[in-house]
Amino acid sequence: MDSIRDNLINECVDIMKREDIKNEIKSLFKPIINMLLKDIYPYILISMLFVIISFLLVLGIFILLIKYRI
């Protein structure tokens, strides 16, 4: 039973290694990935904005602490 499963897995891996199958899978998933990226793009921008704002706030606090020590 184990050898049948191993043989099946090996056959699937061999099929997936073929270049034409890779291209077919890419062409199949490309529209789905593009649609997902289009939907989450604003959220990516907002999260990047929050990261930049938090960096600036931490930098400001650091500068205030340096001025306070001197």
C-alpha positions as CSV (number, residue, x, y, z in Angstrom):
1,M,0.0,0.0,0.0
2,D,2.8,2.4,0.8
3,S,4.6,1.7,-2.4
4,I,1.5,2.5,-4.5
5,R,1.1,5.8,-2.7
6,D,4.8,6.6,-3.2
7,N,4.6,5.7,-6.8
8,L,1.6,7.9,-7.3
9,I,3.3,10.8,-5.5
10,N,6.4,10.3,-7.6
11,E,4.4,10.3,-10.8
12,C,2.6,13.5,-9.8
13,V,5.9,15.2,-9.0
14,D,7.3,14.1,-12.4
15,I,4.3,15.5,-14.1
16,M,4.6,18.8,-12.2
17,K,8.2,19.1,-13.3
18,R,7.3,19.3,-16.9
19,E,7.6,22.8,-18.4
20,D,4.3,22.8,-20.3
21,I,2.4,21.8,-17.1
22,K,4.1,24.6,-15.2
23,N,3.1,27.1,-17.9
24,E,-0.5,25.8,-17.8
25,I,-0.7,26.2,-14.0
26,K,0.7,29.7,-14.2
27,S,-1.8,30.7,-16.9
28,L,-4.6,29.2,-14.8
29,F,-3.7,31.0,-11.6
30,K,-2.6,34.4,-13.1
31,P,-6.1,35.9,-13.3
32,I,-6.9,34.8,-9.8
33,I,-3.8,36.3,-8.4
34,N,-4.2,39.5,-10.3
35,M,-7.8,39.8,-9.0
36,L,-6.7,39.2,-5.4
37,L,-3.9,41.8,-5.7
38,K,-6.2,44.3,-7.2
39,D,-8.6,43.8,-4.2
40,I,-6.0,44.0,-1.5
41,Y,-3.8,46.7,-3.0
42,P,-5.5,49.6,-0.9
43,Y,-4.9,47.6,2.3
44,I,-1.3,47.1,1.4
45,L,-0.9,50.9,0.9
46,I,-2.7,51.7,4.2
47,S,-0.5,49.2,6.1
48,M,2.6,50.7,4.6
49,L,1.4,54.2,5.6
50,F,0.9,53.0,9.2
51,V,4.4,51.5,9.3
52,I,5.9,54.8,8.1
53,I,3.9,56.8,10.6
54,S,4.8,54.5,13.5
55,F,8.5,54.8,12.4
56,L,8.3,58.6,12.4
57,L,6.6,58.6,15.9
58,V,9.3,56.3,17.3
59,L,12.0,58.4,15.7
60,G,10.4,61.6,17.2
61,I,10.3,60.0,20.7
62,F,13.9,58.9,20.3
63,I,15.0,62.5,19.4
64,L,13.0,63.9,22.3
65,L,14.8,61.5,24.7
66,I,18.2,62.4,23.3
67,K,17.4,66.2,23.8
68,Y,16.1,65.5,27.3
69,R,19.3,63.7,28.3
70,I,21.5,66.5,27.0
